[in-house]
């Protein structure tokens, strides 16, 4: 029966990671897959995570199933981290959260919920967006549309193009927005632009869906939530998919959440029942360990302080690497201007390199970059930045 099954092409990003692992070059550089790395090229386990795990192991008494929507304490902590404990969304009880296996799991649950509850709605994605976004929503049976986001001429946000396209969205359509640290461009709207986006969503009666995977990696925990909190106006409905892979380093624990904000508590309860129905037919209930770690850290003052210090260190390293790269590549005498990279936020950047240049970097120098030219800035270090700049100079000459 399997004879007709064809081999699927490798994932555009994870396939590169596999090719990198098989590359024998001792000087190879991996700037493809989106994981944080320290100066030694290691994805570390945070100290606060280690301490939380120690406490959990010592106090563990059962391996029984979690509820369909996951750990109640974790879900509450997720909402407070995003909105702040005193936000109207929290105090009015019009938000509900379900724990999910990573941000990707949250996106798929959101996709299935939208397909079931809003048949005919289109999902609008930024152009470009994370390559897995179209896969997830197409698999859920949803129609996709795109809005301009990246302006190649300025290496900045095409804000007018974005608003112009979204003016054509129909009432009830879903607009996927990156809450901060846009993947793949690293370009975020300003607070004033977020306000204009929120105004348009309200005026056109659209449903915002925020992919919020990098809180704390841009400017800070509260600063990175400016767009989310601007959209969360009284009575405004929204969906938020959050992840703790990056800011807690819990990549392989798959820790995420989907939060639905309704107009009132009764509607939120109804939405929760539908989300649980989706989850039950998908993975039944989530794993506990990673969420228990996050809950433990966020609800303990000492561990929370340690986490915020460690998160600040990761953010400062990324910002420092951006400056180092811009300084180094400028000193190489390359005609192309890369200064825009220092203005971008988070782990990712659109480098401006084209597919041919990316292929040449991989084949001739074992430097691995996604075909779109997106680079993971956290993969750059003082040890490899000179070789990277040498390679870019070679392919752009």
Phi, psi and omega per residue, in radians:
X1 nan -0.401 -3.101
X2 -1.564 0.022 -3.041
X3 -1.113 -0.502 -3.102
X4 -1.479 -0.115 -3.071
X5 -1.313 2.161 3.139
X6 -1.588 2.685 3.094
X7 -1.235 2.207 3.130
X8 -1.344 2.573 3.090
X9 -1.151 2.627 3.135
X10 -1.144 2.666 3.079
X11 -1.040 2.423 -3.048
X12 -1.027 -0.530 -3.108
X13 -1.818 -0.896 -3.114
X14 -1.173 -0.500 3.058
X15 -1.121 -0.648 3.073
X16 -1.127 -0.654 3.138
X17 -1.110 -0.664 3.108
X18 -1.170 -0.729 3.105
X19 -1.101 -0.641 3.108
X20 -1.105 -0.763 -3.134
X21 -1.074 -0.575 -3.107
X22 -1.511 -0.085 -3.123
X23 -1.368 2.139 -3.091
X24 -1.396 -0.121 -3.091
X25 -1.120 2.094 -3.119
X26 -1.196 -0.252 -3.122
X27 -1.812 0.273 -3.117
X28 -1.080 2.621 -3.113
X29 -2.259 2.249 -3.128
X30 -1.922 1.893 3.103
X31 -2.054 0.456 -3.046
X32 -1.720 -1.202 -3.018
X33 -1.194 2.519 -3.008
X34 -1.520 1.271 3.028
X35 -2.200 2.519 3.084
X36 -1.256 2.450 3.063
X37 -2.298 2.515 3.089
X38 -1.470 -3.024 -3.068
X39 -1.084 -0.431 3.114
X40 -1.557 0.065 3.129
X41 1.401 0.328 -3.100
X42 -1.870 2.454 2.994
X43 -1.557 1.812 -2.936
X44 -1.423 2.783 2.922
X45 -1.602 2.166 -3.082
X46 -1.166 2.611 3.127
X47 -1.080 -0.708 -3.139
X48 -1.118 -0.589 3.109
X49 -1.187 -0.774 3.121
X50 -1.041 -0.747 -3.129
X51 -1.190 -0.725 3.116
X52 -1.104 -0.717 3.128
X53 -1.116 -0.671 3.103
X54 -1.064 -0.804 3.140
X55 -1.117 -0.744 -3.123
X56 -1.125 -0.719 -3.138
X57 -1.110 -0.731 -3.123
X58 -1.189 -0.551 -3.062
X59 -1.752 -0.007 -3.067
X60 -1.172 2.348 -3.108
X61 -2.271 -0.111 -3.101
X62 -2.738 2.712 3.019
X63 -2.079 0.458 -3.099
X64 -1.182 2.821 3.132
X65 -1.043 2.573 2.924
X66 -1.434 2.845 2.980
X67 -1.069 2.867 -3.129
X68 -0.966 -0.702 -3.100
X69 -1.553 0.067 3.034
X70 1.590 -2.801 -3.071
X71 -1.347 2.171 -3.102
X72 -1.110 -0.721 -3.141
X73 -1.130 -0.675 3.094
X74 -1.125 -0.818 -3.109
X75 -1.062 -0.693 3.103
X76 -1.146 -0.748 -3.133
X77 -1.126 -0.635 3.108
X78 -1.074 -0.814 -3.136
X79 -1.085 -0.779 -3.107
X80 -1.158 -0.604 3.118
X81 -1.149 -0.705 -3.105
X82 -1.275 -0.807 -2.992
X83 -1.753 -0.431 -2.939
X84 1.639 2.484 -2.993
X85 -1.076 -0.455 -3.043
X86 -1.778 0.131 -3.109
X87 -1.169 2.587 -3.122
X88 -0.986 -0.609 3.110
X89 -1.039 -0.654 -3.131
X90 -1.342 -0.860 -3.035
X91 -1.201 -0.426 3.138
X92 -1.541 -0.087 3.133
X93 1.030 0.555 -3.129
X94 -1.765 0.272 3.071
X95 -2.113 2.433 3.058
X96 -2.240 2.625 -3.091
X97 -2.308 2.443 3.000
X98 -2.111 2.356 3.071
X99 -1.240 2.499 -3.102
X100 -2.428 2.779 3.048
X101 -1.325 1.513 -3.133
X102 1.356 3.014 3.073
X103 -1.143 -0.552 3.116
X104 -1.119 -0.720 3.082
X105 -1.092 -0.685 3.102
X106 -1.103 -0.721 3.131
X107 -1.112 -0.698 -3.127
X108 -1.222 -0.692 3.069
X109 -1.075 -0.736 3.098
X110 -1.074 -0.742 3.135
X111 -1.073 -0.786 3.128
X112 -1.147 -0.685 3.108
X113 -1.094 -0.779 3.136
X114 -1.103 -0.763 -3.127
X115 -1.089 -0.659 -3.131
X116 -1.328 -0.720 -2.981
X117 -1.668 -0.377 -3.104
X118 -2.303 1.067 -3.127
X119 -1.019 2.347 -3.129
X120 1.675 -0.237 3.127
X121 -1.264 2.425 3.038
X122 -1.667 2.611 3.053
X123 -1.836 2.120 -3.137
X124 -1.630 2.185 -3.133
X125 -1.989 2.551 3.063
X126 -1.183 2.623 3.083
X127 -2.021 1.793 0.164
X128 -1.567 3.034 3.035
X129 -2.503 3.125 3.051
X130 -1.000 2.244 -3.036
X131 -1.014 -0.368 -3.115
X132 -1.482 -0.250 3.130
X133 -1.000 -0.900 3.135
X134 -1.053 -0.658 3.133
X135 -1.047 -0.798 -3.057
X136 -1.118 -0.841 -3.032
X137 -1.370 -0.515 3.025
X138 -1.158 -0.720 3.113
X139 -1.091 -0.494 3.102
X140 -1.424 -0.036 3.087
X141 1.495 0.362 -3.079
X142 -1.716 2.578 3.037
X143 -1.437 2.502 -3.066
X144 -2.012 2.520 2.966
X145 -2.364 2.853 -3.098
X146 -2.236 2.697 3.013
X147 -2.199 2.528 -3.141
X148 -1.071 2.542 3.113
X149 -2.400 -0.809 -3.049
X150 -1.745 2.246 3.093
X151 -1.759 1.871 -3.079
X152 -1.112 -0.565 -3.088
X153 -1.171 -0.618 -3.090
X154 -1.886 -0.122 -3.013
X155 0.944 0.636 -3.129
X156 -2.351 -2.900 -3.113
X157 -1.408 2.274 3.026
X158 -1.513 1.304 -3.000
X159 -1.193 -0.745 3.139
X160 -1.122 -0.717 3.101
X161 -1.114 -0.664 3.128
X162 -1.096 -0.908 -3.123
X163 -1.132 -0.664 -3.135
X164 -1.091 -0.744 3.134
X165 -1.172 -0.735 -3.098
X166 -1.230 -0.294 3.012
X167 -1.107 -0.388 3.136
X168 -1.565 0.018 3.120
X169 -1.265 2.523 3.137
X170 -1.490 2.677 3.070
X171 -0.939 2.272 -3.141
X172 1.607 -0.126 3.059
X173 -1.190 2.761 -3.101
X174 -1.851 2.291 3.112
X175 -1.967 1.993 3.099
X176 -1.489 2.162 3.126
X177 -2.125 2.518 3.046
X178 -1.523 2.065 -3.026
X179 -1.047 -0.601 3.076
X180 -2.914 2.842 3.071
X181 0.916 1.011 -3.052
X182 -0.840 2.280 3.108
X183 -1.894 1.938 0.489
X184 -1.924 0.013 -2.904
X185 -1.515 -0.440 -3.045
X186 1.312 0.215 -3.088
X187 -1.872 2.187 3.135
X188 -2.034 2.633 3.011
X189 -1.124 2.701 3.018
X190 -1.361 2.900 3.072
X191 -0.952 -0.672 3.132
X192 -1.175 -0.656 3.108
X193 -1.213 -0.648 3.064
X194 -1.047 -0.684 3.127
X195 -1.093 -0.754 3.134
X196 -1.138 -0.653 3.101
X197 -1.119 -0.781 3.120
X198 -1.097 -0.683 3.100
X199 -1.059 -0.780 -3.120
X200 -1.135 -0.743 3.116
X201 -1.029 -0.752 -3.138
X202 -1.179 -0.757 -3.104
X203 -1.149 -0.739 -3.070
X204 -1.532 -0.070 -3.122
X205 0.982 0.941 3.104
X206 -1.723 2.814 3.090
X207 -1.828 1.934 3.118
X208 -1.355 2.364 3.044
X209 -2.128 1.943 -3.087
X210 -1.738 2.215 2.978
X211 -1.611 1.898 -2.953
X212 -2.071 1.300 -2.979
X213 -1.768 -0.107 -2.970
X214 -2.293 0.509 -3.104
X215 -0.996 2.193 -3.132
X216 1.710 -0.195 -3.120
X217 -1.592 -0.192 -3.129
X218 -1.625 -1.422 -3.124
X219 -2.072 -0.311 -3.090
X220 2.657 2.904 -3.063
X221 -1.060 -0.856 3.134
X222 -1.294 -0.715 -3.112
X223 -1.076 -0.661 -3.109
X224 -1.295 -0.213 3.131
X225 -1.710 0.149 -3.094
X226 -1.021 -0.810 -3.117
X227 -1.129 -0.788 3.130
X228 -1.018 -0.811 -3.085
X229 -1.269 -0.481 3.077
X230 -1.185 -0.695 -3.129
X231 -1.261 -0.554 -3.052
X232 -1.358 1.050 3.116
X233 -1.385 2.764 3.127
X234 -0.907 2.223 3.132
X235 1.485 -0.179 -3.110
X236 -1.387 2.274 3.067
X237 -1.526 2.626 3.100
X238 -2.904 2.811 3.028
X239 -2.134 2.445 -3.134
X240 -2.322 2.187 3.074
X241 -1.853 1.994 -3.097
X242 -1.992 2.782 -3.078
X243 -2.505 2.583 3.071
X244 -2.051 0.357 3.069
X245 -1.112 -0.828 -3.022
X246 -1.445 -0.985 -2.991
X247 -1.310 -0.192 3.002
X248 -2.002 -0.091 -3.099
X249 1.171 0.440 -3.057
X250 -1.720 0.854 -3.043
X251 -0.993 -0.937 -3.033
X252 -1.476 0.029 3.040
X253 -1.557 -0.264 3.093
X254 0.948 1.257 -3.075
X255 -1.992 1.947 3.131
X256 -2.523 -3.071 3.133
X257 -2.817 2.594 2.987
X258 -2.020 2.144 3.106
X259 -1.967 2.278 3.081
X260 -1.953 2.232 3.092
X261 -1.898 2.078 -3.119
X262 -1.821 -3.082 3.130
X263 -1.404 -0.406 -3.121
X264 -2.713 2.983 -3.071
X265 -1.107 -0.702 -3.103
X266 -1.110 -0.727 3.121
X267 -1.195 -0.634 3.101
X268 -1.079 -0.687 3.111
X269 -1.107 -0.707 3.113
X270 -1.143 -0.732 3.108
X271 -1.086 -0.730 3.127
X272 -1.011 -0.717 3.140
X273 -1.086 -0.637 3.121
X274 -1.266 -0.660 3.089
X275 -1.108 -0.718 3.114
X276 -1.138 -0.608 3.086
X277 -1.113 -0.755 3.100
X278 -1.074 -0.808 -3.101
X279 -1.104 -0.726 -3.087
X280 -1.031 -0.651 -3.126
X281 -1.516 -0.048 -3.096
X282 -1.861 -1.239 3.132
X283 -2.214 0.140 3.017
X284 1.269 -1.021 3.061
X285 -2.809 2.751 -2.991
X286 -1.521 2.865 3.024
X287 -1.278 2.773 -2.980
X288 -1.762 -0.543 -2.852
X289 -1.045 -0.960 -3.080
X290 -1.065 -0.722 3.125
X291 -1.141 -0.637 3.102
X292 -1.123 -0.629 3.087
X293 -1.102 -0.862 -3.125
X294 -1.079 -0.783 3.133
X295 -1.058 -0.761 -3.130
X296 -1.070 -0.777 -3.113
X297 -1.197 -0.791 -3.056
X298 -1.256 -0.336 -3.096
X299 -1.849 0.118 3.096
X300 -2.080 2.134 -3.032
X301 -1.008 -0.766 -3.096
X302 -1.176 -0.830 3.135
X303 -1.156 -0.631 3.113
X304 -1.086 -0.740 3.129
X305 -1.122 -0.739 3.099
X306 -1.076 -0.769 3.131
X307 -1.061 -0.795 -3.118
X308 -1.105 -0.631 3.068
X309 -1.127 -0.772 -3.133
X310 -1.171 -0.660 3.104
X311 -1.136 -0.721 3.089
X312 -1.061 -0.722 3.128
X313 -1.080 -0.767 3.129
X314 -1.105 -0.768 -3.137
X315 -1.107 -0.766 -3.139
X316 -1.134 -0.644 3.106
X317 -1.106 -0.775 3.139
X318 -1.081 -0.803 3.137
X319 -1.126 -0.639 3.099
X320 -1.172 -0.667 3.114
X321 -1.161 -0.650 3.086
X322 -1.019 -0.818 -3.136
X323 -1.136 -0.756 3.141
X324 -1.035 -0.803 -3.123
X325 -1.080 -0.813 -3.137
X326 -1.075 -0.749 3.131
X327 -1.115 -0.776 -3.082
X328 -1.172 -0.765 -3.077
X329 -1.265 -0.498 3.058
X330 -1.194 -0.668 -3.138
X331 -1.222 -0.309 3.137
X332 -1.269 -0.264 -3.123
X333 1.448 0.417 3.106
X334 -1.351 2.350 -3.129
X335 -1.169 -0.611 -3.089
X336 -1.169 2.384 -3.115
X337 -1.543 2.093 3.119
X338 -1.937 0.258 -3.054
X339 -1.113 -0.422 -3.127
X340 -1.058 -0.426 -3.108
X341 -1.092 -0.526 -3.138
X342 -1.261 -0.332 -3.125
X343 -1.567 -0.252 -3.110
X344 -1.382 2.923 -3.011
X345 -2.229 2.606 3.085
X346 1.509 -2.875 -3.029
X347 -1.386 -0.370 -2.939
X348 -1.918 2.714 3.100
X349 -2.611 2.467 2.934
X350 -1.461 1.968 -3.024
X351 -1.365 -0.358 -3.043
X352 1.564 -0.056 3.097
X353 -1.322 2.478 3.141
X354 -1.656 3.058 -3.063
X355 -1.027 -0.715 -3.134
X356 -1.111 -0.738 3.134
X357 -1.172 -0.689 3.106
X358 -1.093 -0.765 3.130
X359 -1.099 -0.692 -3.138
X360 -1.169 -0.699 3.093
X361 -1.050 -0.709 -3.115
X362 -1.245 -0.804 -3.033
X363 -1.291 -0.586 -3.033
X364 -1.746 -0.443 -3.039
X365 -2.289 0.076 -3.138
X366 0.983 0.683 3.047
X367 -1.846 2.048 -2.993
X368 -1.774 2.037 -3.141
X369 -2.338 2.505 3.101
X370 -1.055 2.573 -3.055
X371 -0.972 -0.498 3.128
X372 -1.254 -0.190 -3.059
X373 1.647 0.029 3.100
X374 -1.203 2.329 3.083
X375 -2.099 2.547 2.999
X376 -1.562 1.812 -3.062
X377 -1.035 -0.557 -3.103
X378 -1.164 -0.236 3.090
X379 -1.445 -0.131 3.107
X380 -1.534 2.478 3.111
X381 -2.481 2.975 3.077
X382 -1.072 -0.458 -3.106
X383 -1.328 -0.483 -3.060
X384 -2.062 -0.050 -3.032
X385 -1.144 -0.630 -3.139
X386 -1.145 -0.736 3.127
X387 -1.162 -0.661 3.090
X388 -1.075 -0.827 -3.135
X389 -1.118 -0.646 3.079
X390 -1.064 -0.754 3.138
X391 -1.152 -0.744 3.139
X392 -1.140 -0.667 3.087
X393 -1.078 -0.703 -3.122
X394 -1.112 -0.781 -3.047
X395 -1.451 -0.241 3.140
X396 -1.770 -0.098 -3.128
X397 -1.308 nan nan
